[in-house]
């Protein structure tokens, strides 16, 4: 055995490489070029999974038996990937942008995915404005469940590990916020709150929920107790939103707002005080729509009119880098979401497909 290397020995005498010193590798993470340690093995799939991936797998395949580390001697031999080689292979051969169909068999119209978010277990919840529903997706955007509304759903945000909030309503009429449970791979309405204002964007942190209304942001505590209107811009035109969508940073201290009307990004503190404004170059991105902020501070936006997705660098005055455009399959990019586990950007758009862009 080479110096510094280790292996795990089973009762049958077979050995398994321990690339990072902790045992087996997660099969799914290895496919992405990461060396995360496995904690369970699925005896049906004969694949190893880390804690995060095993939760997602169990949600998708609840009948598959799993073996824990206490039964390591019963784990089957699973081919391990040389992480260094795999990383090179991924960079060289894997498509940078992948397209997934999101339409369900029950959808009557072509989809218009107006917003999307991700749950703690890796599943996605997407708002289909055209079909007046939200859909729960598993791995590779397999439709697991759908929930219909009587009026138009607009945006969605995770509230807890197994709950999302969806804004509902017709333009310029008082809207609603519906809280929907995702427990057990099902979508079930748990609470419905009628608002006194139109509802569009939504974000949540701790006990506070932020709801957008064309040119304003309202802050609530405990879902339905209004603290007040914390931000207001000049009144918008009929189909122009100065508060389109917004996202909170990881610690909940700042709001990043996409301003469709002025084609800019506005950064607020969580009390609604304006910290900075970045006017976007219309030649590079136009029709500011979706916005996403990563755990590491990276900021991404979509231009619904320019049909592209860009990374924004606020620290350099709003410098932009284009990640994907119309030639890559970007159609009407309504929203973006960062999949932190896979380091990919989800692009929700008009039509029956979403895109996954490697970051």
N, C-alpha and C positions, 0 to 999 in steps of 0.2 A: 504494500500500500504506500502511495506517495506520501511524503512528509506533509503534515497539516491537513490531510483528508481524513474523513470519517465515514462510517457506514453503519446502517442498522442491520442487524442479523436476525432472521426469523428462525423458528424452530426447525424449519426444513433446510436451513443452511444457506438460503439465498440471501443476497445482500442488495441493499438499495442505496444509491448515492445520496449523500447528505450535503447538498450544494451550499446551504447557508448555515449548517451546523445545528439544525433543529429537527431533522427527520425528512419525511417525504415532502415533495413539492406539490402545491395545489395545481392540478391539471389545467384548470381554466386560466389561472394567473400565468402559468408557464406559456400558454398560447399567446399571451400579450407581452411576453418578454420579461416577466417579473418573477422573482424567486421567493414567493411567499410560501410559508410552511403549511402543510396540510394538517388538519386536525381530525378529519373523518374520511372514510372511504365508502362510496356507494357501491354496494355489492351487485346492483342491477346494471349500472353503467360501467362498473369497474374503473372508476375515476376517483381521484383524491381531491378534497376541497378544503380550503381555509375556512375560518369561521364565517366571514362575510359571504363567500360563495356558497357555503353549505346552507346558509339561511335562504338564499335565493333559490337554490336547487330544491330544498324541502318544500318551498312554497309552490314551485312548479310541479314537482313530482312527490307529493306527500306519501305515496305508497311505496316509495323506494327505501329499503332498509339501509341504515348507515351503521358503520362500525367506528367506534371511538378509539382513542389512543390506548385505552385499557385493554383493547382487543387487537393490538397491533400485530400480534403473532398470526392473526387470521386474515390480515390484509393480503390481497392478491398482488402479484408482481405487476406493477404498472410502469411502463417505459417512462423514464425521466428525461426531460429535455435539457440539453446543454444550454444554459441560459445565455451565455455569451454568443453562441452560434445562433440561437433562436432570435436574439435581438437583431443580429445582422440580417437574418432571413426575413423578419418582419419588415424591417426598413426597406429591404430590396424588393420584396414580392407582394406584400399585403397591400390591398387597395387603401389609399388614404381616405377615400370617401366611399361609404357604402349606403345603399338605398334599401329601405324596407317598406313593404306594403302595410298600411294601417287600417284599411277598410274592412269592416266586418260584413258577414253575409246578410245581416239584418239592416244594414244601412241602405236607405233608398236613394239618396243623392251622393254625388261626389263629395268626398270629405273636404273640409276646410279646417285644419288643425290650428286653432287660434292661440292655444297655449299648451304647455306641457310641463310636468314636474316629475321628480323621481322620489320614490319612497326609500326608507332605510334599508329594505331588503333588495333593492335594485330594480324593482318593478317601476313602470312608468304609468302615470295617469295623464291622459291627453283630452283636451276639450275639442270636440267636433262641433263647430258652430253651425255648419250647414244641416247636420242631422239632429241637432238639439240634444246631444248626449255627451257623456264622458265615457272613455274606455280605459280599462285596466289592461296593461300589456305585460307579458312575461318575457322570457328570453327570445331574442330575435323578433321582438314585437308581435308575438303570438297573442291574439285577443283572448283574454281570460274572462272578462265580464264587461258589461255596459250598463249604463244607467241613463234613462231619458228624462228630459225636462219639458215642461209645457211652453216655456219661453226660451230666449236665446242665451245659452251659456257663453261666457266670454273668457275669463281667466281662472287659473287654478294655482293653489299654493299648498304645500304640505303643512299640516297643523301639528301632527304627532306622527309616530312611527306608522300608524295604521289609520290615519284620517287626513282628509284634504278638505279645503274650503274652495267653493266655486262661486264666482260672481255671475248673477243672472239678471237679465233685463233688456227692455227695449230702450232705444236711444231717447234720452231726455225725459224718461219716466222713472219714478222711484223704483229701485231694483231690490234684489234680495241676495243674501249670501246663504248658500246651502252647504252644510257640513256633512260629508259623506264618509262612512266607514269603509275600509278596504280589508277588513279582517277575513282571513280564510280564503282569500282570492275572490271575494264577492264585493259588490258595491251596494251599500244600503244607506239611505238617508237617515242621519241621526238627529239633525236639527236644522230648522229653517228660520232665518231672521229677515224680516222686512225692514228695509232701510228707507230713509226719507230723501234719498238722493240717488241719482243714476250710479250704477256700479260698473267699473271696468277692471283695472288692475288690482292685484291683491298680493300681500306679503304678510308673513307672520314671524314673530320672534317672542319666545317666552310666553307671557300672558297677553301680548299686544298684537292686534291685527290691524293692518293698514289697508284701507280700501280707496281706490282711485275713482274719480268722477270727472272725466273729461279734462278739467283744468285745475282740479283740487285733489288733495289727499286728506282723508279723515282717519283719525286714530281711535281705536276701540280697545278696551281692556275686558278680559274674560268673555271674548267673542262678541258681546252685544251691548256693552256699556260704553257710550260715546264719551271720549275725552274731549274731542273737538276737532275742528278743521285746522290742521297744522301747516298746510301749504296751499297757496292759491296763486295761479298765474292769471294773465288777462284772459277774458272769455274766448273760447275757441269757436271756430266756424262750424258749420253743420256736420262735416265729416272730418274735422281736424282736431286732434287731441294734443294739448300741450302736456298733459299727463297721460301717456299711453300705457306703457308697462313700467314696472320698477322692481328692483331686487334689493334686499338687505345684504350687507356684508356679514361675514360669519359670526361676528360678535354682536350684531344687531345695532351698532352705533351709527351706521350711515345708510342712506337710501340712494341708489343710483337710478335715475329716472330717464326714460327715453321720451324726448319731446318731439313728437311728430310734426307739430305745427311749425316750429322754428328750426327743425333739423339739428338738434343739439342734445347733449347729455347734461343733465343737471344733477349735482351731488348735494344732498341735504344731510343734516344730522337727524337723529331720530325724533327730534322735536320740531322738524320742519324748517329749521334755519338753513338758508342757502349757503353752502361752503364754496362752491365753484361752479362755473358753467363752461362747457366746451362746445363751441360751434363747430359742426362737422363739415368737412370739405364735400360739397355736393357732387363734385366730380368723382369722388371715391365711394361715398355712401349717401343715399337719399331716401327719405321717408323713414326716419328712425322709428323702429318698431320694437323688436325683441331686444332684451338686455339680460346679461348673465354676469355674475361676479363669482370668481372661484375662491376657494379657501386660501389660496396663496395671493389673492388680490388681482389676478388677471381679469380683465374686463372685455366682454365680447358684445357686439351689437349686430342687428340685422337691418338691412335697408330694404323695405318692401317695394319701393319704386325702382331702386337700382338693382334689385334681385341679387343681392350678395350678402355675405357675412364677413365681418371684419373684427380684428382685435384692436382695441383702443388703448392707448398709452397715456392716461391722464397726467402722469408725472412729467411728460415731455410736451405738454400743451395740446394733447389730443392727436398725436401722430397715429396714423392708421396703417394696418397691414391686412390685405385681403386674404382670407382663408379659402373661400369658395364663392363661385359666381354662377351665372346662368349656364355657362358651358359645362359646369359640374352637376347640373340638375337642380339648382336653386330656382324656385319658381316665384312664389310669393311668401317670403320668409317672415311669418308672423311673430315667431318666438324662438328663443334659444335657451338651452339648458346644458350645464356642464356635468357630465358623468365623471365624477372624481375617481371612481374605481378604475375606469378604463382610460381615463385621460382623453376623453372624446367629447366633442360638442354635438349635441342633438339639435337639429334644425327642424322645427315644426312649421309647416307651410300649407299653402293652398294645394289641394289635390290629394290623391290617395297614397302618397308616400312621405316618409320623413327621411332625413339624411343623418348619418353619423360621420363626423369629420374628425380624423385623427389630429390631436394637438401636438 
